[in-house]
Amino acid sequence: MTPRRLFEMMADPDRERARRATDAMLTMQKLDLAALEAAFAG
């Protein structure tokens, strides 16, 4: 299952924020939504 919020972050018009979230996700074996939010925020 993939959290809806992850799709929202990856579809953000700010490509730098979306890239940070994607890069963070690719390092995870289990999705850590708090860590993804932190990466997304910068």
SEFIZA-3560 file (N, C-alpha, C; in Angstrom, 3 decimals):
REM SEFIZA-3560
<numar><xx>0.829</xx><yy>-1.178</yy><zz>0.000</zz><atom>N</atom></numar>
<numar><xx>0.000</xx><yy>0.000</yy><zz>0.000</zz><atom>CA</atom></numar>
<numar><xx>0.874</xx><yy>1.244</yy><zz>0.000</zz><atom>C</atom></numar>
<numar><xx>0.418</xx><yy>2.246</yy><zz>-0.672</zz><atom>N</atom></numar>
<numar><xx>1.148</xx><yy>3.505</yy><zz>-0.723</zz><atom>CA</atom></numar>
<numar><xx>0.257</xx><yy>4.610</yy><zz>-0.178</zz><atom>C</atom></numar>
<numar><xx>0.777</xx><yy>5.398</yy><zz>0.768</zz><atom>N</atom></numar>
<numar><xx>-0.026</xx><yy>6.493</yy><zz>1.321</zz><atom>CA</atom></numar>
<numar><xx>-0.389</xx><yy>7.527</yy><zz>0.250</zz><atom>C</atom></numar>
<numar><xx>-1.619</xx><yy>7.992</yy><zz>0.310</zz><atom>N</atom></numar>
<numar><xx>-2.085</xx><yy>9.018</yy><zz>-0.624</zz><atom>CA</atom></numar>
<numar><xx>-1.182</xx><yy>10.262</yy><zz>-0.565</zz><atom>C</atom></numar>
<numar><xx>-0.717</xx><yy>10.576</yy><zz>0.626</zz><atom>N</atom></numar>
<numar><xx>0.127</xx><yy>11.775</yy><zz>0.802</zz><atom>CA</atom></numar>
<numar><xx>1.397</xx><yy>11.679</yy><zz>-0.033</zz><atom>C</atom></numar>
<numar><xx>1.946</xx><yy>10.479</yy><zz>-0.193</zz><atom>N</atom></numar>
<numar><xx>3.149</xx><yy>10.311</yy><zz>-1.005</zz><atom>CA</atom></numar>
<numar><xx>2.870</xx><yy>10.730</yy><zz>-2.448</zz><atom>C</atom></numar>
<numar><xx>1.732</xx><yy>10.313</yy><zz>-2.990</zz><atom>N</atom></numar>
<numar><xx>1.371</xx><yy>10.713</yy><zz>-4.351</zz><atom>CA</atom></numar>
<numar><xx>1.206</xx><yy>12.223</yy><zz>-4.450</zz><atom>C</atom></numar>
<numar><xx>0.630</xx><yy>12.821</yy><zz>-3.426</zz><atom>N</atom></numar>
<numar><xx>0.460</xx><yy>14.279</yy><zz>-3.421</zz><atom>CA</atom></numar>
<numar><xx>1.815</xx><yy>14.979</yy><zz>-3.431</zz><atom>C</atom></numar>
<numar><xx>2.757</xx><yy>14.476</yy><zz>-2.624</zz><atom>N</atom></numar>
<numar><xx>4.094</xx><yy>15.089</yy><zz>-2.587</zz><atom>CA</atom></numar>
<numar><xx>4.800</xx><yy>14.939</yy><zz>-3.935</zz><atom>C</atom></numar>
<numar><xx>4.699</xx><yy>13.763</yy><zz>-4.533</zz><atom>N</atom></numar>
<numar><xx>5.392</xx><yy>13.514</yy><zz>-5.798</zz><atom>CA</atom></numar>
<numar><xx>4.787</xx><yy>14.309</yy><zz>-6.955</zz><atom>C</atom></numar>
<numar><xx>3.511</xx><yy>14.696</yy><zz>-6.836</zz><atom>N</atom></numar>
<numar><xx>2.833</xx><yy>15.459</yy><zz>-7.884</zz><atom>CA</atom></numar>
<numar><xx>2.908</xx><yy>16.966</yy><zz>-7.648</zz><atom>C</atom></numar>
<numar><xx>3.602</xx><yy>17.391</yy><zz>-6.606</zz><atom>N</atom></numar>
<numar><xx>3.692</xx><yy>18.818</yy><zz>-6.288</zz><atom>CA</atom></numar>
<numar><xx>4.289</xx><yy>19.594</yy><zz>-7.462</zz><atom>C</atom></numar>
<numar><xx>3.747</xx><yy>20.763</yy><zz>-7.789</zz><atom>N</atom></numar>
<numar><xx>4.299</xx><yy>21.551</yy><zz>-8.899</zz><atom>CA</atom></numar>
<numar><xx>5.733</xx><yy>22.036</yy><zz>-8.644</zz><atom>C</atom></numar>
<numar><xx>6.125</xx><yy>22.126</yy><zz>-7.380</zz><atom>N</atom></numar>
<numar><xx>7.510</xx><yy>22.494</yy><zz>-7.049</zz><atom>CA</atom></numar>
<numar><xx>8.351</xx><yy>21.227</yy><zz>-7.209</zz><atom>C</atom></numar>
<numar><xx>9.028</xx><yy>21.108</yy><zz>-8.322</zz><atom>N</atom></numar>
<numar><xx>9.756</xx><yy>19.890</yy><zz>-8.662</zz><atom>CA</atom></numar>
<numar><xx>10.885</xx><yy>19.589</yy><zz>-7.672</zz><atom>C</atom></numar>
<numar><xx>11.468</xx><yy>20.606</yy><zz>-7.062</zz><atom>N</atom></numar>
<numar><xx>12.531</xx><yy>20.378</yy><zz>-6.079</zz><atom>CA</atom></numar>
<numar><xx>11.967</xx><yy>19.680</yy><zz>-4.837</zz><atom>C</atom></numar>
<numar><xx>10.816</xx><yy>20.125</yy><zz>-4.372</zz><atom>N</atom></numar>
<numar><xx>10.178</xx><yy>19.476</yy><zz>-3.216</zz><atom>CA</atom></numar>
<numar><xx>9.802</xx><yy>18.046</yy><zz>-3.560</zz><atom>C</atom></numar>
<numar><xx>9.243</xx><yy>17.841</yy><zz>-4.741</zz><atom>N</atom></numar>
<numar><xx>8.857</xx><yy>16.492</yy><zz>-5.170</zz><atom>CA</atom></numar>
<numar><xx>10.087</xx><yy>15.596</yy><zz>-5.275</zz><atom>C</atom></numar>
<numar><xx>11.196</xx><yy>16.141</yy><zz>-5.766</zz><atom>N</atom></numar>
<numar><xx>12.430</xx><yy>15.360</yy><zz>-5.896</zz><atom>CA</atom></numar>
<numar><xx>12.955</xx><yy>14.945</yy><zz>-4.534</zz><atom>C</atom></numar>
<numar><xx>12.930</xx><yy>15.854</yy><zz>-3.551</zz><atom>N</atom></numar>
<numar><xx>13.395</xx><yy>15.519</yy><zz>-2.209</zz><atom>CA</atom></numar>
<numar><xx>12.575</xx><yy>14.384</yy><zz>-1.609</zz><atom>C</atom></numar>
<numar><xx>11.255</xx><yy>14.451</yy><zz>-1.778</zz><atom>N</atom></numar>
<numar><xx>10.390</xx><yy>13.397</yy><zz>-1.253</zz><atom>CA</atom></numar>
<numar><xx>10.674</xx><yy>12.064</yy><zz>-1.947</zz><atom>C</atom></numar>
<numar><xx>10.844</xx><yy>12.106</yy><zz>-3.252</zz><atom>N</atom></numar>
<numar><xx>11.131</xx><yy>10.886</yy><zz>-4.011</zz><atom>CA</atom></numar>
<numar><xx>12.475</xx><yy>10.300</yy><zz>-3.605</zz><atom>C</atom></numar>
<numar><xx>13.499</xx><yy>11.143</yy><zz>-3.500</zz><atom>N</atom></numar>
<numar><xx>14.820</xx><yy>10.665</yy><zz>-3.094</zz><atom>CA</atom></numar>
<numar><xx>14.776</xx><yy>10.015</yy><zz>-1.715</zz><atom>C</atom></numar>
<numar><xx>14.036</xx><yy>10.633</yy><zz>-0.787</zz><atom>N</atom></numar>
<numar><xx>13.916</xx><yy>10.072</yy><zz>0.560</zz><atom>CA</atom></numar>
<numar><xx>13.199</xx><yy>8.730</yy><zz>0.515</zz><atom>C</atom></numar>
<numar><xx>12.138</xx><yy>8.643</yy><zz>-0.271</zz><atom>N</atom></numar>
<numar><xx>11.378</xx><yy>7.394</yy><zz>-0.365</zz><atom>CA</atom></numar>
<numar><xx>12.245</xx><yy>6.261</yy><zz>-0.907</zz><atom>C</atom></numar>
<numar><xx>13.087</xx><yy>6.559</yy><zz>-1.874</zz><atom>N</atom></numar>
<numar><xx>13.892</xx><yy>5.515</yy><zz>-2.500</zz><atom>CA</atom></numar>
<numar><xx>14.936</xx><yy>4.911</yy><zz>-1.556</zz><atom>C</atom></numar>
<numar><xx>15.220</xx><yy>5.562</yy><zz>-0.438</zz><atom>N</atom></numar>
<numar><xx>16.186</xx><yy>5.024</yy><zz>0.519</zz><atom>CA</atom></numar>
<numar><xx>15.525</xx><yy>4.149</yy><zz>1.575</zz><atom>C</atom></numar>
<numar><xx>14.180</xx><yy>4.070</yy><zz>1.567</zz><atom>N</atom></numar>
<numar><xx>13.434</xx><yy>3.386</yy><zz>2.634</zz><atom>CA</atom></numar>
<numar><xx>13.017</xx><yy>1.981</yy><zz>2.221</zz><atom>C</atom></numar>
<numar><xx>13.112</xx><yy>1.052</yy><zz>3.187</zz><atom>N</atom></numar>
<numar><xx>12.525</xx><yy>-0.265</yy><zz>2.974</zz><atom>CA</atom></numar>
<numar><xx>11.052</xx><yy>-0.241</yy><zz>3.358</zz><atom>C</atom></numar>
<numar><xx>10.758</xx><yy>0.486</yy><zz>4.437</zz><atom>N</atom></numar>
<numar><xx>9.375</xx><yy>0.737</yy><zz>4.849</zz><atom>CA</atom></numar>
<numar><xx>9.161</xx><yy>2.238</yy><zz>4.769</zz><atom>C</atom></numar>
<numar><xx>8.011</xx><yy>2.644</yy><zz>4.293</zz><atom>N</atom></numar>
<numar><xx>7.746</xx><yy>4.075</yy><zz>4.171</zz><atom>CA</atom></numar>
<numar><xx>7.585</xx><yy>4.708</yy><zz>5.549</zz><atom>C</atom></numar>
<numar><xx>8.320</xx><yy>5.776</yy><zz>5.763</zz><atom>N</atom></numar>
<numar><xx>8.270</xx><yy>6.557</yy><zz>6.992</zz><atom>CA</atom></numar>
<numar><xx>7.689</xx><yy>7.915</yy><zz>6.615</zz><atom>C</atom></numar>
<numar><xx>6.390</xx><yy>8.080</yy><zz>6.822</zz><atom>N</atom></numar>
<numar><xx>5.716</xx><yy>9.289</yy><zz>6.360</zz><atom>CA</atom></numar>
<numar><xx>6.269</xx><yy>10.547</yy><zz>7.028</zz><atom>C</atom></numar>
<numar><xx>6.655</xx><yy>10.462</yy><zz>8.281</zz><atom>N</atom></numar>
<numar><xx>7.228</xx><yy>11.625</yy><zz>8.967</zz><atom>CA</atom></numar>
<numar><xx>8.541</xx><yy>12.045</yy><zz>8.309</zz><atom>C</atom></numar>
<numar><xx>9.377</xx><yy>11.089</yy><zz>7.958</zz><atom>N</atom></numar>
<numar><xx>10.643</xx><yy>11.395</yy><zz>7.286</zz><atom>CA</atom></numar>
<numar><xx>10.390</xx><yy>11.954</yy><zz>5.883</zz><atom>C</atom></numar>
<numar><xx>9.393</xx><yy>11.433</yy><zz>5.210</zz><atom>N</atom></numar>
<numar><xx>9.046</xx><yy>11.953</yy><zz>3.873</zz><atom>CA</atom></numar>
<numar><xx>8.563</xx><yy>13.394</yy><zz>3.974</zz><atom>C</atom></numar>
<numar><xx>7.735</xx><yy>13.674</yy><zz>4.956</zz><atom>N</atom></numar>
<numar><xx>7.247</xx><yy>15.052</yy><zz>5.156</zz><atom>CA</atom></numar>
<numar><xx>8.411</xx><yy>15.997</yy><zz>5.452</zz><atom>C</atom></numar>
<numar><xx>9.373</xx><yy>15.546</yy><zz>6.258</zz><atom>N</atom></numar>
<numar><xx>10.535</xx><yy>16.372</yy><zz>6.591</zz><atom>CA</atom></numar>
<numar><xx>11.360</xx><yy>16.647</yy><zz>5.345</zz><atom>C</atom></numar>
<numar><xx>11.588</xx><yy>15.644</yy><zz>4.521</zz><atom>N</atom></numar>
<numar><xx>12.353</xx><yy>15.829</yy><zz>3.284</zz><atom>CA</atom></numar>
<numar><xx>11.601</xx><yy>16.770</yy><zz>2.344</zz><atom>C</atom></numar>
<numar><xx>10.296</xx><yy>16.613</yy><zz>2.267</zz><atom>N</atom></numar>
<numar><xx>9.462</xx><yy>17.437</yy><zz>1.397</zz><atom>CA</atom></numar>
<numar><xx>9.534</xx><yy>18.900</yy><zz>1.827</zz><atom>C</atom></numar>
<numar><xx>9.540</xx><yy>19.132</yy><zz>3.119</zz><atom>N</atom></numar>
<numar><xx>9.575</xx><yy>20.499</yy><zz>3.656</zz><atom>CA</atom></numar>
<numar><xx>10.936</xx><yy>21.155</yy><zz>3.445</zz><atom>C</atom></numar>
<numar><xx>11.942</xx><yy>20.335</yy><zz>3.277</zz><atom>N</atom></numar>
<numar><xx>13.267</xx><yy>20.886</yy><zz>3.009</zz><atom>CA</atom></numar>
<numar><xx>14.102</xx><yy>20.828</yy><zz>4.209</zz><atom>C</atom></numar>
//
